[in-house]
Amino acid sequence: GGGGLYHPGAVAICARARELGLVVNIHVGGLAPLREAERLLREFPEVTFCLDHCGYLKPDQPELLATVLALAARPNLNAKVSFYAERSPANVALGRQVLAAFGPDRCMWGGNFPAELWHPKLSYAEHLGVLRDEICRSAAEREAVLAATPLRVWFSGV
């Protein structure tokens, strides 16, 4: 417990994930842990990582956005576009920036189950609709983000 994201336990998990061909889910928010995540991404380039909730992006945190967008330079990192708890132009704009930085082939939707707890202003269907109808602007983006990318990341060995 406690400490930063980069520590012997996290390194051991990444090393074991490399051996087993597993995906490492990075479920953190804030600048410090995201900056430490970059070190893991760099030290384990053959491991596939997924940034859950895009590091908990919020429209009023430009430094956090810049940090997440900079992480897109790491080709082994995928982004789970599930940070928004309500439909708003600002959240859609953030989603578009993430999609542009990572590309649709490295982005996927996450539903934040249970919806009533994590985004009470949006039903599960409405949350999906924000990504499908507003963040994604083409059939190709929707196909990648909602099907091809999650299938490749989570089920490539199946």
Secondary structure, DSSP 8 states (H G I E B T S, - for coil): --S-SSSHHHHHHHHHHHHHT--EEE---SHHHHHHHHHHHHH-TTS-EEEGGGGT--TT-HHHHHHHHHHTTSTTEEEEE---SS--HHHHHHHHHHHHHH-GGGEEE---SSHHHH-TTS-HHHHHHIIIIII--SHHHHHIIIIIHHHHHHHTT-
